[in-house]
Structure formats: C-alpha cells, structure tokens
Amino acid sequence: MVWLEMVVLAAVQGIGEFLPISSKGHVVIADALFHQFGYDLGEDKLTVNIILHFGTLLTILVFYWQRIWQLLGRDRRVIGLLIVGSVPVALLGGLLKKSLEAAFENPLYVGLMLPLTGALLIWSARRTTGDTTCRQLSYGGALLIGIAQSFALLPGISRSGTTIVAGLGLGLRRDEAATFSFLLAIPAIAGATLLKARELLHGSPDATPWPVLAMGIAVSFLVGLAALWWLNRWLQRGRLHLFAWWVIPLGAAVTMWQLWPK
C-alpha cells in the first residue's frame, strides 16, 4: 500500500506546490485520510514531504531553465535579491524545526491556515497589474517577499500564493511575480533536501524505501510540470483568486473533521 500512498501524495505535492493551495497542507490532509483507513507512512512524514518537494524542485529547474541561465548574465542582480529573500525562511526554518515537525502531525493546523491562504488570494484580485520586473525589484522588496515565504513553513499557508501575492503587492508584473516566487523556492527546497539527505544516507529501519521515494520524485515532477503551466495561464488571466474557493471550504471541512467528537 505504501506505493499507492506515495503516488497519491506525490500527485498532491505536484499540484499543490505550484497552484496556490498549499502542497504541504494537502499532503498532511491526504496522509491523515490514509491513516483514517488504516494506512500510514509511520514516522517518516517530514522526510517524504521534503523528498516530494525535491521532485517539484526539478520541475522549477526544467520549466525556468532559461531564466536560471540568465542569472549568469543580464539577470546577475537577481541572485543578490534571491539571497536576501532566502534569509527569513533559513532563519525561521532552523529555529522552528521541532515545532514544524509537530505541525506535520496535526491536520487541524492545516484546516485553520487554509482560509488565511484564501483571504490572501481574494485580496490579490483587488490589485492592479504592475509593470516592475525581477531585475527592478528593490532589496527591501525581496526581503518582504522572503518574509512572506517564511509564513508558508506552516502547512496550509501556500508558499506560491504568499510569495506571488507579495510580489503583486510590490508592483511586479504577474509573470515576473511568479518567476521570482519559483526562483526563490530553489534555495529553500534545495537546502531542506540536502539537510534531510544526510539523515537518509544513514537509513533507519523504519525509513521509506529508496525505490518508493524515487517514484514519488518522478510523479511529483511530472504532475508539477502540468500544474505550473496551468498556474501561469490562470495568473496571466487574473484568475489567481479563484483558488480561494477551493482552500476556504476545504479548510472549514478539515477543521470540522478534526474537531468532530470521535
């Protein structure tokens, strides 16, 4: 059953990482549903979540390979902006590691956070389209987007949603807000993956088998490509806020499920 569960979680990750609905939150919900029916990944939830994020990291590298290549040329200034934007999540991720691990065990956190993501998306619909590019972004603006990204350490708060909305609020063009958001994801996801890889190399007896993890990476990568293409189309049409009508009812439903007397 671990194979089926991994396929489902990887597909959820691939969709949720790019659509502004919180991949971590949906993975927690999916895992809780499996647990409800007697199936579980054991104590390996955070490891699996980070590994699935690696699959979507590969999606970003493939989808934005031209913009990444430009970082070595005309977009060199963006590297400094990405470094500044990565500071908040690096600091908070290290300080709150134990608390975050606890959050991954409790779907109630997700249910409470998802409506906040929805509120942000609805607010974005009121923003007029800016004309600023990533290269024109200030270092202060990059830091603000980085702070927005740090809130997404909590499952239920969408990383893509918070960073794209923050970028739109700072006057970035829609396509540039998405580009900066996903370029900013590269150091965050890569850093977390490298830290977890050191633990995986020592391999505990209860760890998820490597072949299962590899399949999860492949599925999250392929599904992520489709989801990222979809997000860019909807973002250009000003439809980002429509995802609120998924996360708000889902958050309410999960909260009621978790608070319902057992």
N, C-alpha and C positions, 0 to 999 in steps of 0.2 A: 504493500500500500504506500510505502514511502515514495515510490516512483510517481504514482498518481498525484500524491500530495505535492511533490516537488514541481510537477508540470503545472498544476493549478497555481501554486504560489509564484512560480516564475512568470506565468502569463499575467497574473495580477500585478507583479512588480513591473513588467514591461509596459503595461498600460498606465499604471499609477505614477511611475517616475516622471513621465512626460506630460500626461494630462494633469491638470491642477486639482487632483482629488486625493493626494497623499498616498504614495506607494507603501510607505511603512505602515500607515493606518490600515490599509486594505489587506496587507499581508497579515497583520495581527488579527483582524477580523476573520480572514479565511482560516488561519491556523486555529482560532478559537472554535470555529464551526466544525473543523475536523476533530478537534478534541471533544466536542459535544457528542460526536457519534463514535467516540472510542478510538480515534487515531491521533497520534501525536509524534512530533519530531523530538520529543524528550527535552533535554536541557540545551539543545543546540539552536534555539530560535534566532538569537542575535547573530551567530555565525552564518546561518543560512541567509538571513536578511542581507548581511554585508556581501556575501558571495553573489546573491542575485543582483545587488547593486553593481557589482563588477560587470555583469552582463550588460547592464544599461550604460555603464561607462564606455564599453566597446561601441555601443550604438552611437554615443556622442562623438567618439573619435572618428567613426566612419561617416556620419551624417555631416559633421562640420569640419572635415579634414582640410578643406580649402581655407577656411577661416583660421584654423590652427596653424596651417603653413604660413599664413600671412603674419602671424605673431612674430615670425623671424625676420619680417621685412617691414612693410609700411605700418603694421599694427604693433610695433615693439612697445609703444607706450601702454598698450592694454595689459601687457604682462605685469607691470607695476600695479595697475588697477586691480588685477586679479589677486595679486599677493595681499594687497591691503584688504580686499573683500574677503579673503580667506581667514584673516586673523580672528574674527569673532567666533566662528564655528570651531576653530582649532582650540581656542582657549576654553570655551564652554564645554566642548566635547570631552576634553581631558578632565575638567573639574566635575562634570556631572555624569561620568561614566556609570557609576553604580546606580544612580537614580534612573538613568535611561534604560538600563537593563531591567529594572523593576517595571518601568512603563511598558516594556515589550511583553510583560506577562499579564497585563490588565487591559482588556478591550474597552473598559469603561472610560479610560483616558481618551481613547480614540473617539468614542461617542460624544464626549464633551468638547473635543477640539475640532471635529469636522465642521460644525456650524460656524466656527470662527473663520475657517478657510472660506466657507460660503459667503460670509459677510464681506471678506476682502474682495472676492470675485465680483460681487454685486457692486461694491464701491468702484471697482475698475471701470465699470460701464459708464460712469459719470465723468471719466477723464477724457479730455480731448487728445487727439493724436499729436505727439511731439515730433520734433524733427532732429533730435540730437542722436549722434552715432556713438558707438562704444569709445572710439578714439577721443571724442569730445567730452566724455564724462569726467567730472572732477574726482579727485581722490576722496573728498568728503562724501560724494555721491556713491562711490564704490564701497566706502565703509558702511554707509546706510544700507545698501543692498546686502552687504555681508552680515549686518546685524539682523536683517530680515531673514536671511538664510539660517541663522543660528536658532530662530524660533522653530524652524522645521526639524530640529533634532527631536522634537516631541512627535510621536506617531499621531496622525490626524491633522497636523499642520502641513500643508503641501509646500515642498521646497520650491518646485517650479512656480506654483501660484504666488507665494510670498515674494520671491525674487523678481518675477515678471511684473507683478503689480507695483513693487517698489520702483522698478525701472521706469514703468509708465508714469508713476507719480513724479519722477525726476525729469520727465520730458523726453525720454528715449522713444525713438520710433518703435512700433510694435515688433518688427522683425529684429531690431537691434536689442530690444529688451529680452527677447527670447534667446538670442545669441549670447548675450552676456550672462544670462541665467545659466545656460548649459555649459559655457566655458568655465564659469565659477564652480560648477559641480565637479569638474575634473580633479582639482587638488583635494577637494573634500572626500570624494568617493575613493580616489586612489590612496589617500593617506589612511583611511579607515580599513581599506582592503589589505594594505601592506602590514598594518599592525595586527590584524586578525590572521594573516597568512603565517606569521611567526608562530602563533599558537597552533595553527593547523598542522604545521610541519612536525610537531611533537605528537600529534594524533592521540586523543583519548579514546578509550574503548567504546564510549558512547557517541562518538562523533559520527556525523552523517558520512557515509562512504563517498570517496572521491568521484566515482563514476556518476553517482546521483547528483553531486554538486556540479559536475561538468555539464550534465544535461540541463540543469537549472540555468547555468550561464548561457547556454545556447538558446534556450527558449526565451529567456528574458531579453536577449539581444535581438532576436528576430521580431518578437512582438513589439519591442521598443522602437524599432525602425518604423513600423506601421503607425504606432501611436505618435511619434514625433512628427511624422509627415502630416497626420491629422491635426495635431495641435497648431502647426504653423499655418495651415489653411484656415482654421477657425479664428486664429489670432488676427490674421490679416483682414478677416471679415468682421472683426469686432464682436465675436461671439464668446469670448472667454467667460463672461459672466453666466452663460447658460449652464456651465458645470456646477454652479451653486445649487441648481435644482436637483442635483444628484446627492451632493455631500450633506446638505442640510437635512433632508428627510432620512438619509442613511444614519447620520449622527443621532437623530432623535430615536430611530428604531433600535440602534445598538444600545443607547443609554437605557431605554425601557427594558430591553432584553436583559441587560446586566443587573438592573435594579429590581426586576420582577422576582417576587418571592420564589425561592427554589422549593 
